[in-house]
């Protein structure tokens, strides 16, 4: 049986925030400049119904104090019961449905290959970052800093056609599990097997390390990625979503930041 909470906390360690405050099991994660999913609240600690609002306000004040707004990761069966409703009542937007999926490295290897060259490195190269940034955009320096905070063994895969890096991916191994992250393929190379080859290389690395159980997180609206992972043998074990701060919390942030 898959422990969903454990996998999500593994993912948080593979996407480490710069600052993490543990408030009774709720992880308040902050990383200025990083992607928004690195900066979410993981509300995994048990909280009584009478204390839910107090804990939410505490999280809001933490983020407001850093000039940011709160966003909560809401996972059925993991988050405290009633939290999603409380956030909705406070004006938080429901957004970004995500699928947490698991697979077996040997199965993935059997189903993945591609007509591209593959390189696996222990650290990200400049070419790896260039390809990631070309697809995903964002702040490359913040992404470098985030990856630099990862303590667990990692693999950085790049697929090439000729001399050009056309697809990349990252894996992090921890206690028998391997998480898949940073999958990206250049638009002109999509549909040609580059992403499939990257996934296969990550699975090979995972099996060689004995971390043959694999997991990943993919947005429900990302149909090409969902097809890739489904054909590679991954299956969904839990769907979750996010709640992003609405007007009430933004007003709190302005009040906390003071004049000017």
Secondary structure, DSSP 8 states (H G I E B T S, - for coil): ---HHHHHHHHHHHT--SEEEEETTEEEEE-TTS-GGGG-EEE-S---GGGHHHHHHHHHHHHHHTT---EEEEETTTS-TTHHHHHHHTT-EEEEEEEEEEEEHHHHHHH---SSEEEEESS--HHHHHHHHHHH-S-HHHHHHHHHT--S-EEEEEEEETTEEEEEEEEEEETTEEEEEEEEE-GGGTTTTHHHHHHHHHHHHHHHTT--EEEEEEETT-HHHHHHHHHTT-EEEEEEEEEE--HHHHHHHHHHH---
